[in-house]
């Protein structure tokens, strides 16, 4: 049993932080950020929680699918920036949209939405859920060090969602993890235990940019090749590729390695920055709502992130 996408939705906060505004906070410039990363602006939450953003994305996806929240059999939310460790973000979203189904979070950083999508597919096959809601929701501005120009220029907040139903649109999928925290990690809060003596860094994003870049290009290229082989396709058969929006240079180098025209890649990093697990579903929602998709189009989605992890899927529209 596979699935098909019945509807998508996305949400980003109203507050926009431009590169020029950031240049007043740290030593950087619009030109430097655009050349190094490709971001022009990012949306950040002023008073909305991660769950608040997820609720709005979920409501838009449900409306697009023509499904009521009460009909959902499961909610799976990908996030690495939950508002609370307990309850889960998925549980808060469940209450917010008026659903009554099981709900839980998964965390594979920026690859999380695709891990959640595969998790949902497995639950649909085992439990025969008719409709499942899958989300990626991130409140990264709470974990960014706004004095570190190497990271604060990259990230933004937002949420994306998809409603899945019965069907056979998923042609291939891949998940990959290379465990370790040497390249990219976000420490959890330490608490005030009088017994735990290990010194730990602050609760903020730590990233080795060069190592992340190398891992990303290698995995994106390999995953796309493996996905096409699994589906009996070539990269020429792909109508669109929805990549994780982390760095335009990563996407450009991946395209050149695989000899794929850049026109096939969905790009919106200049507007939103890196929204981690929300990146792929926000981009996918924009593609769906653009009216460009035709019946039978093959769409690849691919992502990489902390873990280190990577993931990909090919869908037929």
C-alpha positions in Angstrom: 0.0 0.0 0.0 1.4 3.4 -1.0 0.1 6.9 -0.7 -0.8 9.9 -2.8 -0.7 13.6 -1.8 -4.2 15.0 -1.5 -3.3 18.5 -0.4 -0.4 20.7 0.8 -0.1 23.8 2.9 2.6 26.1 4.3 3.0 29.0 6.7 5.8 31.5 7.5 5.6 34.3 10.1 5.0 37.9 9.0 8.2 39.3 10.4 10.9 39.5 7.8 14.5 40.1 8.6 16.5 41.3 5.6 20.2 41.0 5.0 20.6 44.7 5.4 19.0 44.5 8.9 21.3 41.6 9.8 24.3 43.7 8.7 23.4 46.1 11.6 23.6 43.2 14.1 26.8 41.3 12.9 29.7 42.0 10.6 28.2 41.0 7.3 26.6 42.4 4.1 23.8 41.6 1.7 26.4 40.9 -1.0 28.4 38.5 1.2 25.3 36.5 2.3 23.9 36.2 -1.2 27.2 35.1 -2.7 27.9 32.6 0.1 24.4 31.2 0.8 21.8 32.7 -1.5 19.5 34.1 1.1 18.0 37.6 0.8 15.6 37.5 3.7 14.1 35.2 6.2 10.9 35.0 8.3 11.1 34.9 12.1 8.5 34.4 14.7 7.7 37.3 17.0 5.1 35.7 19.2 4.0 32.4 17.5 5.2 29.0 18.7 6.4 26.2 16.6 3.0 24.5 17.1 1.2 27.7 16.1 3.0 27.7 12.7 2.3 24.0 12.3 -1.4 24.5 12.9 -1.7 27.1 10.2 0.2 25.0 7.7 -2.0 22.0 8.6 -5.2 23.9 8.2 -4.2 25.0 4.8 -3.3 21.5 3.7 -6.5 20.1 5.0 -8.5 22.7 3.2 -6.6 21.9 0.0 -7.3 18.2 0.4 -10.9 18.7 1.3 -10.5 16.7 4.4 -11.7 17.4 7.9 -9.3 17.1 10.9 -11.7 14.6 12.5 -11.0 12.2 9.6 -7.3 12.0 10.1 -5.9 8.6 11.3 -2.5 9.9 12.3 -0.3 13.0 12.6 3.5 12.8 12.2 5.4 16.0 12.7 9.1 16.5 11.9 10.9 19.1 14.1 14.2 19.6 15.8 13.0 22.8 17.6 10.0 21.8 19.6 8.4 24.3 21.9 8.4 21.7 24.7 10.0 18.3 25.0 6.6 17.1 26.3 4.0 17.3 25.0 5.1 16.7 21.4 4.6 19.4 18.8 2.4 16.9 16.9 0.1 16.6 20.0 -0.2 20.4 20.2 -1.0 20.6 16.5 -3.6 17.8 17.0 -5.5 19.8 19.6 -5.1 23.0 17.6 -6.8 21.6 14.5 -9.4 19.6 16.3 -8.2 16.1 15.5 -8.5 13.1 17.7 -5.9 10.7 16.2 -2.5 9.5 17.4 0.2 12.1 17.0 3.9 12.1 17.5 7.2 13.8 16.5 10.2 12.6 14.6 13.6 14.3 14.5 16.1 14.0 11.7 16.9 17.7 11.5 16.6 19.1 8.0 15.8 15.6 6.5 13.0 15.2 9.0 10.0 15.8 6.7 11.1 13.0 4.4 11.7 10.7 7.4 8.2 11.6 8.6 6.8 10.9 5.1 8.3 7.4 5.1 7.1 6.8 8.7 3.6 7.8 7.7 3.7 5.4 4.7 4.7 2.5 6.9 1.8 3.3 9.4 -0.6 3.6 6.5 0.3 0.2 5.2 0.2 -1.5 8.7 -2.8 0.2 10.2 -4.7 1.1 7.0 -5.1 4.7 7.9 -7.2 6.5 5.2 -5.8 9.9 5.8 -2.5 11.0 7.4 -1.1 14.5 8.1 2.6 14.9 7.8 4.4 18.2 8.8 7.8 19.8 9.0 7.7 22.7 11.5 10.7 24.7 12.9 11.2 27.7 15.2 15.0 28.0 14.4 15.3 31.6 15.4 15.1 30.5 19.1 18.2 28.4 18.7 20.3 30.6 16.4 23.2 32.5 17.9 22.4 36.0 16.6 26.0 37.1 17.2 27.5 34.4 14.9 27.5 35.5 11.3 28.3 32.1 10.0 25.0 30.7 11.1 22.5 33.5 11.9 22.4 34.5 8.2 21.2 31.1 7.1 18.1 30.1 9.1 14.4 31.1 9.3 11.1 29.9 10.8 8.2 28.2 9.1 6.1 25.1 8.6 4.9 23.0 5.8 2.3 20.2 5.6 0.9 17.5 3.4 -2.3 15.3 3.7 -1.8 11.8 2.4 -4.4 9.4 1.2 -4.6 6.0 -0.3 -2.8 5.6 -3.6 0.4 4.6 -5.4 2.2 7.8 -6.0 5.4 7.1 -4.1 7.7 5.4 -6.5 10.9 5.2 -4.4 12.4 6.4 -1.1 15.7 6.4 0.6 16.8 7.2 4.2 20.4 7.6 5.4 22.1 8.3 8.7 25.8 8.8 9.5 25.7 9.2 13.3 27.7 11.8 15.0 27.7 15.3 16.4 31.1 16.6 15.2 29.7 18.5 12.2 26.3 19.8 13.2 24.5 19.8 16.5 22.1 21.7 18.9 22.7 20.9 22.6 19.6 20.4 24.7 19.1 22.4 27.8 21.2 21.3 30.7 18.8 21.7 33.6 20.0 22.2 37.2 20.9 18.6 38.3 23.4 18.7 41.1 24.7 15.3 40.0 25.5 16.0 36.4 29.0 17.5 36.2 29.8 17.4 32.5 30.4 20.8 31.0 28.2 21.5 28.0 27.9 24.4 25.4 25.0 26.8 25.2 21.7 25.8 23.6 22.4 27.1 20.1 23.3 25.8 16.6 26.9 24.7 16.1 27.9 23.9 12.6 31.1 23.1 10.6 30.1 24.8 7.4 32.7 23.2 5.1 32.1 19.6 6.3 28.3 20.1 6.1 28.7 21.4 2.5 30.8 18.4 1.4 28.4 15.9 3.0 25.4 17.7 1.4 26.7 17.6 -2.1 27.8 14.0 -1.9 24.6 12.7 -0.4 22.2 14.8 -2.6 23.9 13.5 -5.8 24.1 9.9 -4.6 20.5 9.9 -3.3 19.1 11.2 -6.5 21.0 8.6 -8.5 19.9 5.8 -6.2 16.2 7.0 -6.2 16.1 7.1 -9.9 17.6 3.6 -10.1 15.1 2.3 -7.6 12.2 3.7 -9.6 13.5 2.6 -13.0 14.0 6.2 -14.1 16.8 8.5 -15.2 17.3 12.0 -14.0 16.0 13.1 -17.4 12.6 11.6 -16.4 12.3 14.0 -13.4 10.0 16.9 -14.1 10.9 18.8 -10.9 13.4 18.4 -8.0 12.5 19.8 -4.6 15.7 20.1 -2.7 16.4 21.2 0.9 16.9 24.9 0.8 20.2 25.3 2.7 22.6 26.9 0.2 22.3 27.7 -3.5 25.9 26.6 -4.1 25.1 23.1 -2.8 22.2 22.8 -5.2 24.1 24.3 -8.1 27.0 21.9 -7.6 24.7 18.9 -7.3 23.0 19.9 -10.5 26.3 20.2 -12.4 27.5 16.8 -11.0 24.4 15.1 -12.3 24.1 17.2 -15.4 20.6 18.2 -14.5 19.3 21.6 -15.7 18.9 24.1 -12.8 15.4 24.9 -14.2 14.2 21.6 -12.8 15.1 22.6 -9.2 12.5 24.4 -7.1 14.3 27.3 -5.4 13.0 29.7 -2.8 15.9 30.0 -0.3 16.3 33.7 -1.1 12.9 34.3 0.5 12.9 32.0 3.5 16.5 30.8 4.2 17.0 27.4 5.7 13.8 26.3 7.6 15.2 22.9 8.4 12.5 20.2 8.2 10.0 22.8 7.0 12.1 23.6 3.9 11.0 20.7 1.6 7.2 20.9 2.4 7.2 24.7 2.0 8.9 24.4 -1.4 6.6 21.5 -2.4 3.5 23.5 -1.4 4.8 26.4 -3.6 5.3 24.0 -6.5 1.8 22.5 -6.1 0.1 25.9 -5.9 2.1 27.2 -8.9 0.0 25.2 -11.3 3.1 23.9 -13.1 2.5 20.2 -12.2 0.8 17.9 -14.7 -0.6 14.4 -14.2 2.2 11.9 -14.5 5.0 14.3 -13.6 7.8 12.7 -11.6 8.9 14.8 -8.6 12.0 14.1 -6.6 12.4 15.5 -3.1 15.8 15.4 -1.4 17.3 16.7 1.9 20.3 16.5 4.2 20.8 17.6 7.7 22.1 16.9 11.2 22.6 13.4 12.3 24.2 13.5 9.8 21.3 12.4 7.7 19.9 12.5 4.2 16.6 11.4 2.6 14.8 11.3 -0.7 11.6 10.3 -2.4 10.2 10.2 -5.9 6.5 10.8 -6.3 4.3 10.6 -9.4 1.8 13.4 -9.6 
